[in-house]
């Protein structure tokens, strides 16, 4: 069974999700887009001063890029990839999110 056999919706849905994630990745990688980061955008000014905003944006952007690339691979190779690749993709996304959270709370803090 291939990944394409599991797809029940239109193919353009995957591409819309990919474009959204790719655009957000680019915005975050440029060091802008802190308004997209949940928790940071609602934090008080004192709390925001504890973080390096550019480093936080870039960290989130790298994490979003990994997810974007994964969606791109799944969209391009859905007729080749086996169906169990969904489990691999979910595992990669979970690890990616955990790493983003850890790095966001350690590496991105200002001394």
C-alpha atoms as one frame of an Amber mdcrd trajectory, in Angstrom:
protein
   0.000   0.000   0.000   1.307   3.414  -0.980   0.863   6.787   0.694  -1.360
   7.884  -2.210  -3.828   5.093  -1.315  -4.494   6.800   2.034  -5.249  10.196
   0.492  -8.945  10.967   0.456  -8.892  14.697  -0.241  -7.746  16.774  -3.187
  -4.007  17.015  -3.942  -4.059  20.817  -3.922  -4.741  20.750  -0.165  -1.250
  19.413   0.495   0.267  22.136  -1.663  -1.655  24.900   0.117  -0.413  23.618
   3.478   3.140  23.421   2.097   3.014  27.012   0.797   1.697  28.309   4.137
   4.415  26.502   6.091   7.122  27.578   3.607   6.102  31.245   3.771   6.027
  31.154   7.582   9.454  29.486   7.565  10.912  32.204   5.352   9.425  34.978
   7.486  10.775  33.390  10.672  14.192  32.608   9.190  14.555  36.257   8.219
  14.368  37.104  11.926  10.920  38.642  11.674   7.554  37.165  12.458   7.711
  37.017  16.238   3.988  37.768  16.075   3.517  34.175  14.824   5.204  32.558
  17.830   2.555  31.491  20.298   3.296  32.622  23.828   5.933  35.117  22.777
   3.468  37.386  21.015   1.275  37.574  24.132   4.099  37.872  26.677   4.645
  41.018  28.685   7.451  43.378  27.740   9.497  42.190  30.740   9.095  38.554
  29.684  10.019  39.339  26.052  13.246  40.985  27.215  14.415  37.602  28.552
  14.630  36.230  24.984  16.749  37.027  21.955  13.962  37.687  19.449  16.029
  37.111  16.294  17.474  33.849  17.613  14.004  32.689  18.698  12.555  33.501
  15.266  15.356  31.665  13.485  15.019  28.629  15.748  11.296  28.458  15.049
  11.971  29.027  11.339  14.375  26.081  11.150  11.817  23.866  12.861   9.079
  25.010  10.488  11.414  24.417   7.534  11.875  20.794   8.570   8.105  20.321
   8.648   7.758  22.136   5.297  10.326  19.885   3.665   8.593  16.825   5.083
   5.249  17.971   3.621   6.966  18.642   0.279   8.483  15.141   0.231   5.129
  13.579   1.067   3.406  15.609  -1.652   5.960  14.876  -4.348   6.484  11.201
  -3.612   3.043  10.087  -2.424   2.807   7.483  -5.195   6.214   6.024  -4.265
   6.310   6.229  -0.466   4.848   3.341   1.537   1.782   4.031   3.692   3.713
   3.532   6.940   5.713   6.673   6.100   2.894   8.556   7.823   4.117   7.135
  11.143   7.682   8.161  10.339   6.509  11.674   9.437   4.519  12.036  12.658
   7.552  10.854  14.640   9.804  13.387  12.929   7.300  16.187  13.584   6.969
  15.264  17.284  10.767  15.182  17.739  11.059  18.472  15.836   8.495  20.192
  18.048  10.154  18.913  21.238  13.553  20.165  20.032  12.053  23.552  19.102
  10.527  23.902  22.579  13.764  22.930  24.315  15.925  25.233  22.189  13.422
  28.070  22.473  13.584  27.904  26.261  17.358  27.414  26.564  19.383  28.616
  23.576  17.184  31.627  22.863  17.249  33.050  26.384  19.434  36.065  26.950
  22.008  35.897  29.684
